[in-house]
Amino acid sequence: MSEKKPVNLPYFDALFKDFQQGKTEIIQSFGNHVHWGYWENSATADGSIEDFTQAAEKLSQKVCDSAKVTDNIRVLDCGCGFGGTIASLNNRLNNMQLTGLNIDSRQLARAKEQIKPRAQNHIEFVEANACELPFANNSFDAVLAVECIFHFPSRKQFFQEASRVLKPGGTLAISDFVPRQIILPIIKTGSKLAKDTLLKTLGEVDLNFSLSDYRKLSKNTGFKPLIEEDITRNTLPTYSLVRKLQNKEDKIINFAESVSHWGIIRYFILSFINGRQ
């Protein structure tokens, strides 16, 4: 294992500060799931906290469904945050072996406080790097990474590790912001100011991975494509909700909404079957 590095996630620092100050709307919106919402029809979004929390739960369920998660299996949720996806599976399925993994001990502590197993489910939370999974080969039936892979040190290493810990025929499912191939050179040579702003707001992020890159990576790591679903339009109401909670204009949120609206950076759910024999 490599030496543990300090966790740099400024937006989680801000969330914990808001939680400590008892900001009810922030706690209701992001105290469980910390990711975008999914609306079957974005026109029906009403801008309420309740509507967003239901949409965030729906996105988590869609990622799980894309991995064909069912009762009686072992699931690893990497970058599990506050355990929202683990809680969703715990509430909906039975006789599950559920493991949440995160590199930030603060997030895991909150997850452990909030989630208690039911229906003969077993839940475990592990502090570790998603690119150095501390599990034996063939340990899981499904591996998930909901809106977090852009924080991982290497997508390639994560896919290799996911393949190793998955049983043959097991599934990997992720959600990610995926740029179009044509704009990758612009992203990679983007201004220092833009990169510094992202670092101060989100921490280390890698948004340089296109759909073509994912297809090549999955093939090179022994995975077979299962689902490629562009849900960008279904996530757009999230931006208005974030602005409402911040009660101010945010240049990063406004820019992210624009590039999503125009399909420059798209939001995908991707799932794969482990083809290793």
Contacts in CASP RR format, 6 or more apart in sequence:
PFRMAT RR
TARGET T0000
AUTHOR 0000-0000-0000
METHOD contacts of the structure
MODEL  1
MSEKKPVNLPYFDALFKDFQQGKTEIIQSFGNHVHWGYWENSATADGSIE
DFTQAAEKLSQKVCDSAKVTDNIRVLDCGCGFGGTIASLNNRLNNMQLTG
LNIDSRQLARAKEQIKPRAQNHIEFVEANACELPFANNSFDAVLAVECIF
HFPSRKQFFQEASRVLKPGGTLAISDFVPRQIILPIIKTGSKLAKDTLLK
TLGEVDLNFSLSDYRKLSKNTGFKPLIEEDITRNTLPTYSLVRKLQNKED
KIINFAESVSHWGIIRYFILSFINGRQ
1 129 0 8 1.000
1 132 0 8 1.000
1 134 0 8 1.000
2 129 0 8 1.000
2 132 0 8 1.000
7 103 0 8 1.000
7 104 0 8 1.000
8 199 0 8 1.000
8 203 0 8 1.000
8 204 0 8 1.000
9 104 0 8 1.000
9 151 0 8 1.000
9 202 0 8 1.000
9 203 0 8 1.000
10 200 0 8 1.000
10 201 0 8 1.000
10 202 0 8 1.000
10 203 0 8 1.000
11 201 0 8 1.000
11 202 0 8 1.000
11 203 0 8 1.000
12 34 0 8 1.000
12 104 0 8 1.000
12 106 0 8 1.000
12 107 0 8 1.000
15 26 0 8 1.000
15 30 0 8 1.000
15 31 0 8 1.000
15 34 0 8 1.000
16 106 0 8 1.000
18 26 0 8 1.000
18 27 0 8 1.000
19 26 0 8 1.000
19 27 0 8 1.000
19 31 0 8 1.000
25 49 0 8 1.000
25 245 0 8 1.000
26 245 0 8 1.000
28 49 0 8 1.000
28 53 0 8 1.000
29 49 0 8 1.000
29 52 0 8 1.000
29 53 0 8 1.000
29 56 0 8 1.000
29 241 0 8 1.000
29 245 0 8 1.000
31 82 0 8 1.000
31 110 0 8 1.000
32 53 0 8 1.000
32 56 0 8 1.000
32 57 0 8 1.000
32 82 0 8 1.000
32 83 0 8 1.000
32 84 0 8 1.000
32 87 0 8 1.000
32 114 0 8 1.000
33 53 0 8 1.000
33 56 0 8 1.000
33 57 0 8 1.000
33 59 0 8 1.000
33 60 0 8 1.000
33 82 0 8 1.000
33 84 0 8 1.000
33 85 0 8 1.000
34 81 0 8 1.000
34 82 0 8 1.000
34 147 0 8 1.000
35 56 0 8 1.000
35 59 0 8 1.000
35 60 0 8 1.000
35 146 0 8 1.000
35 147 0 8 1.000
35 148 0 8 1.000
35 175 0 8 1.000
36 56 0 8 1.000
36 59 0 8 1.000
36 147 0 8 1.000
36 235 0 8 1.000
36 238 0 8 1.000
36 267 0 8 1.000
37 52 0 8 1.000
37 55 0 8 1.000
37 56 0 8 1.000
37 58 0 8 1.000
37 59 0 8 1.000
37 234 0 8 1.000
37 235 0 8 1.000
37 237 0 8 1.000
37 238 0 8 1.000
38 55 0 8 1.000
38 56 0 8 1.000
38 58 0 8 1.000
38 59 0 8 1.000
38 62 0 8 1.000
38 231 0 8 1.000
38 234 0 8 1.000
38 235 0 8 1.000
39 45 0 8 1.000
39 55 0 8 1.000
39 58 0 8 1.000
39 234 0 8 1.000
39 235 0 8 1.000
39 237 0 8 1.000
40 58 0 8 1.000
40 234 0 8 1.000
42 233 0 8 1.000
42 234 0 8 1.000
42 235 0 8 1.000
42 236 0 8 1.000
42 237 0 8 1.000
45 51 0 8 1.000
45 52 0 8 1.000
45 55 0 8 1.000
45 237 0 8 1.000
45 240 0 8 1.000
47 237 0 8 1.000
47 240 0 8 1.000
47 241 0 8 1.000
47 244 0 8 1.000
49 241 0 8 1.000
52 237 0 8 1.000
52 238 0 8 1.000
52 241 0 8 1.000
55 237 0 8 1.000
55 238 0 8 1.000
57 88 0 8 1.000
59 146 0 8 1.000
59 147 0 8 1.000
59 175 0 8 1.000
59 231 0 8 1.000
59 235 0 8 1.000
60 84 0 8 1.000
60 85 0 8 1.000
60 88 0 8 1.000
60 146 0 8 1.000
61 88 0 8 1.000
61 92 0 8 1.000
62 229 0 8 1.000
62 231 0 8 1.000
62 269 0 8 1.000
63 85 0 8 1.000
63 144 0 8 1.000
63 146 0 8 1.000
63 173 0 8 1.000
63 174 0 8 1.000
63 175 0 8 1.000
63 269 0 8 1.000
63 271 0 8 1.000
64 85 0 8 1.000
64 88 0 8 1.000
64 89 0 8 1.000
64 142 0 8 1.000
64 144 0 8 1.000
64 173 0 8 1.000
66 173 0 8 1.000
66 226 0 8 1.000
66 227 0 8 1.000
66 229 0 8 1.000
66 269 0 8 1.000
66 270 0 8 1.000
66 271 0 8 1.000
67 75 0 8 1.000
67 142 0 8 1.000
67 143 0 8 1.000
67 144 0 8 1.000
67 171 0 8 1.000
67 172 0 8 1.000
67 173 0 8 1.000
67 271 0 8 1.000
68 142 0 8 1.000
68 171 0 8 1.000
68 226 0 8 1.000
68 271 0 8 1.000
69 75 0 8 1.000
69 89 0 8 1.000
69 93 0 8 1.000
69 142 0 8 1.000
69 144 0 8 1.000
69 171 0 8 1.000
70 93 0 8 1.000
71 93 0 8 1.000
71 94 0 8 1.000
71 95 0 8 1.000
71 96 0 8 1.000
72 94 0 8 1.000
72 95 0 8 1.000
72 96 0 8 1.000
73 96 0 8 1.000
73 97 0 8 1.000
73 141 0 8 1.000
73 142 0 8 1.000
74 96 0 8 1.000
74 97 0 8 1.000
74 98 0 8 1.000
74 99 0 8 1.000
74 139 0 8 1.000
74 140 0 8 1.000
74 141 0 8 1.000
74 142 0 8 1.000
75 89 0 8 1.000
75 96 0 8 1.000
75 97 0 8 1.000
75 98 0 8 1.000
75 99 0 8 1.000
75 140 0 8 1.000
75 141 0 8 1.000
75 142 0 8 1.000
75 143 0 8 1.000
75 144 0 8 1.000
76 99 0 8 1.000
76 100 0 8 1.000
76 101 0 8 1.000
76 133 0 8 1.000
76 135 0 8 1.000
76 139 0 8 1.000
76 140 0 8 1.000
76 142 0 8 1.000
76 143 0 8 1.000
76 144 0 8 1.000
76 165 0 8 1.000
77 83 0 8 1.000
77 85 0 8 1.000
77 86 0 8 1.000
77 98 0 8 1.000
77 99 0 8 1.000
77 100 0 8 1.000
77 101 0 8 1.000
77 143 0 8 1.000
77 144 0 8 1.000
77 145 0 8 1.000
77 146 0 8 1.000
78 100 0 8 1.000
78 101 0 8 1.000
78 102 0 8 1.000
78 130 0 8 1.000
78 133 0 8 1.000
78 143 0 8 1.000
78 144 0 8 1.000
78 145 0 8 1.000
78 148 0 8 1.000
78 152 0 8 1.000
78 158 0 8 1.000
78 162 0 8 1.000
79 100 0 8 1.000
79 101 0 8 1.000
79 102 0 8 1.000
79 103 0 8 1.000
79 130 0 8 1.000
79 145 0 8 1.000
79 146 0 8 1.000
79 148 0 8 1.000
79 151 0 8 1.000
80 86 0 8 1.000
80 100 0 8 1.000
80 101 0 8 1.000
80 102 0 8 1.000
80 107 0 8 1.000
80 108 0 8 1.000
80 111 0 8 1.000
80 125 0 8 1.000
81 102 0 8 1.000
81 104 0 8 1.000
81 107 0 8 1.000
81 108 0 8 1.000
81 111 0 8 1.000
81 148 0 8 1.000
82 107 0 8 1.000
82 110 0 8 1.000
82 111 0 8 1.000
82 114 0 8 1.000
83 100 0 8 1.000
83 107 0 8 1.000
83 111 0 8 1.000
83 114 0 8 1.000
83 115 0 8 1.000
83 125 0 8 1.000
84 111 0 8 1.000
84 115 0 8 1.000
85 144 0 8 1.000
85 146 0 8 1.000
86 98 0 8 1.000
86 100 0 8 1.000
86 111 0 8 1.000
86 115 0 8 1.000
86 123 0 8 1.000
86 125 0 8 1.000
87 114 0 8 1.000
87 115 0 8 1.000
89 96 0 8 1.000
89 98 0 8 1.000
89 121 0 8 1.000
90 96 0 8 1.000
90 98 0 8 1.000
90 115 0 8 1.000
90 117 0 8 1.000
90 118 0 8 1.000
90 119 0 8 1.000
90 121 0 8 1.000
90 123 0 8 1.000
91 118 0 8 1.000
93 119 0 8 1.000
93 121 0 8 1.000
94 119 0 8 1.000
94 120 0 8 1.000
94 121 0 8 1.000
95 119 0 8 1.000
95 120 0 8 1.000
95 121 0 8 1.000
96 121 0 8 1.000
96 122 0 8 1.000
97 121 0 8 1.000
97 122 0 8 1.000
98 117 0 8 1.000
98 121 0 8 1.000
98 122 0 8 1.000
98 123 0 8 1.000
98 124 0 8 1.000
99 123 0 8 1.000
99 124 0 8 1.000
99 125 0 8 1.000
99 126 0 8 1.000
99 135 0 8 1.000
99 140 0 8 1.000
100 108 0 8 1.000
100 111 0 8 1.000
100 123 0 8 1.000
100 124 0 8 1.000
100 125 0 8 1.000
100 126 0 8 1.000
101 125 0 8 1.000
101 126 0 8 1.000
101 127 0 8 1.000
101 128 0 8 1.000
101 130 0 8 1.000
101 133 0 8 1.000
102 108 0 8 1.000
102 111 0 8 1.000
102 125 0 8 1.000
102 126 0 8 1.000
102 127 0 8 1.000
102 128 0 8 1.000
103 127 0 8 1.000
103 128 0 8 1.000
103 129 0 8 1.000
103 130 0 8 1.000
104 127 0 8 1.000
105 127 0 8 1.000
108 125 0 8 1.000
108 126 0 8 1.000
108 127 0 8 1.000
111 125 0 8 1.000
112 125 0 8 1.000
115 123 0 8 1.000
116 123 0 8 1.000
117 123 0 8 1.000
126 134 0 8 1.000
128 134 0 8 1.000
129 153 0 8 1.000
130 145 0 8 1.000
130 148 0 8 1.000
130 152 0 8 1.000
130 158 0 8 1.000
130 161 0 8 1.000
131 152 0 8 1.000
131 153 0 8 1.000
131 154 0 8 1.000
131 157 0 8 1.000
131 158 0 8 1.000
131 161 0 8 1.000
132 157 0 8 1.000
132 161 0 8 1.000
133 161 0 8 1.000
133 162 0 8 1.000
133 164 0 8 1.000
133 165 0 8 1.000
135 165 0 8 1.000
136 165 0 8 1.000
137 164 0 8 1.000
137 165 0 8 1.000
138 165 0 8 1.000
138 166 0 8 1.000
138 167 0 8 1.000
138 168 0 8 1.000
139 165 0 8 1.000
139 166 0 8 1.000
139 167 0 8 1.000
140 165 0 8 1.000
140 166 0 8 1.000
140 167 0 8 1.000
140 170 0 8 1.000
141 166 0 8 1.000
141 167 0 8 1.000
141 170 0 8 1.000
141 171 0 8 1.000
142 166 0 8 1.000
142 170 0 8 1.000
142 171 0 8 1.000
142 172 0 8 1.000
142 173 0 8 1.000
143 162 0 8 1.000
143 165 0 8 1.000
143 166 0 8 1.000
143 171 0 8 1.000
143 172 0 8 1.000
143 173 0 8 1.000
144 172 0 8 1.000
144 173 0 8 1.000
144 174 0 8 1.000
145 152 0 8 1.000
145 158 0 8 1.000
145 172 0 8 1.000
145 173 0 8 1.000
145 174 0 8 1.000
145 175 0 8 1.000
146 174 0 8 1.000
146 175 0 8 1.000
147 175 0 8 1.000
147 176 0 8 1.000
149 155 0 8 1.000
149 158 0 8 1.000
149 174 0 8 1.000
149 176 0 8 1.000
150 176 0 8 1.000
150 177 0 8 1.000
150 205 0 8 1.000
150 206 0 8 1.000
150 207 0 8 1.000
150 209 0 8 1.000
151 203 0 8 1.000
151 204 0 8 1.000
151 205 0 8 1.000
151 206 0 8 1.000
152 158 0 8 1.000
152 206 0 8 1.000
155 206 0 8 1.000
155 209 0 8 1.000
155 213 0 8 1.000
155 217 0 8 1.000
156 217 0 8 1.000
156 220 0 8 1.000
156 221 0 8 1.000
159 172 0 8 1.000
159 217 0 8 1.000
159 218 0 8 1.000
159 221 0 8 1.000
159 223 0 8 1.000
160 221 0 8 1.000
162 172 0 8 1.000
162 221 0 8 1.000
162 274 0 8 1.000
163 172 0 8 1.000
163 221 0 8 1.000
163 222 0 8 1.000
163 223 0 8 1.000
163 274 0 8 1.000
163 276 0 8 1.000
166 172 0 8 1.000
166 274 0 8 1.000
166 276 0 8 1.000
167 274 0 8 1.000
168 274 0 8 1.000
168 275 0 8 1.000
168 276 0 8 1.000
168 277 0 8 1.000
169 273 0 8 1.000
169 274 0 8 1.000
169 275 0 8 1.000
169 276 0 8 1.000
170 273 0 8 1.000
170 274 0 8 1.000
171 226 0 8 1.000
171 271 0 8 1.000
171 272 0 8 1.000
171 273 0 8 1.000
171 274 0 8 1.000
172 223 0 8 1.000
172 271 0 8 1.000
172 272 0 8 1.000
172 274 0 8 1.000
173 227 0 8 1.000
173 269 0 8 1.000
173 270 0 8 1.000
173 271 0 8 1.000
173 272 0 8 1.000
174 269 0 8 1.000
174 270 0 8 1.000
174 271 0 8 1.000
175 231 0 8 1.000
175 267 0 8 1.000
175 268 0 8 1.000
175 269 0 8 1.000
175 270 0 8 1.000
176 209 0 8 1.000
176 267 0 8 1.000
176 268 0 8 1.000
176 270 0 8 1.000
177 207 0 8 1.000
177 260 0 8 1.000
177 265 0 8 1.000
177 266 0 8 1.000
177 267 0 8 1.000
178 209 0 8 1.000
178 210 0 8 1.000
178 211 0 8 1.000
178 214 0 8 1.000
178 265 0 8 1.000
178 266 0 8 1.000
178 267 0 8 1.000
178 268 0 8 1.000
179 187 0 8 1.000
179 207 0 8 1.000
179 208 0 8 1.000
179 209 0 8 1.000
179 210 0 8 1.000
179 264 0 8 1.000
179 265 0 8 1.000
179 266 0 8 1.000
180 210 0 8 1.000
180 263 0 8 1.000
180 264 0 8 1.000
180 265 0 8 1.000
180 266 0 8 1.000
181 210 0 8 1.000
181 211 0 8 1.000
181 212 0 8 1.000
183 264 0 8 1.000
183 265 0 8 1.000
184 208 0 8 1.000
184 210 0 8 1.000
187 207 0 8 1.000
187 208 0 8 1.000
188 208 0 8 1.000
197 251 0 8 1.000
197 252 0 8 1.000
198 205 0 8 1.000
198 252 0 8 1.000
199 205 0 8 1.000
201 252 0 8 1.000
207 265 0 8 1.000
211 228 0 8 1.000
211 268 0 8 1.000
214 270 0 8 1.000
215 225 0 8 1.000
218 224 0 8 1.000
218 225 0 8 1.000
218 272 0 8 1.000
222 274 0 8 1.000
222 275 0 8 1.000
222 276 0 8 1.000
223 272 0 8 1.000
223 273 0 8 1.000
223 274 0 8 1.000
223 275 0 8 1.000
224 272 0 8 1.000
224 273 0 8 1.000
224 275 0 8 1.000
225 270 0 8 1.000
225 271 0 8 1.000
225 272 0 8 1.000
226 271 0 8 1.000
226 272 0 8 1.000
226 273 0 8 1.000
227 269 0 8 1.000
227 270 0 8 1.000
227 271 0 8 1.000
228 268 0 8 1.000
228 269 0 8 1.000
228 270 0 8 1.000
229 268 0 8 1.000
229 269 0 8 1.000
229 270 0 8 1.000
230 266 0 8 1.000
230 267 0 8 1.000
230 268 0 8 1.000
231 267 0 8 1.000
231 268 0 8 1.000
231 269 0 8 1.000
232 260 0 8 1.000
232 263 0 8 1.000
232 266 0 8 1.000
232 267 0 8 1.000
234 267 0 8 1.000
235 260 0 8 1.000
235 267 0 8 1.000
236 257 0 8 1.000
236 260 0 8 1.000
236 261 0 8 1.000
239 253 0 8 1.000
239 254 0 8 1.000
239 256 0 8 1.000
239 257 0 8 1.000
239 260 0 8 1.000
242 250 0 8 1.000
242 253 0 8 1.000
243 249 0 8 1.000
243 250 0 8 1.000
243 253 0 8 1.000
246 253 0 8 1.000
256 265 0 8 1.000
259 265 0 8 1.000
260 266 0 8 1.000
260 267 0 8 1.000
END
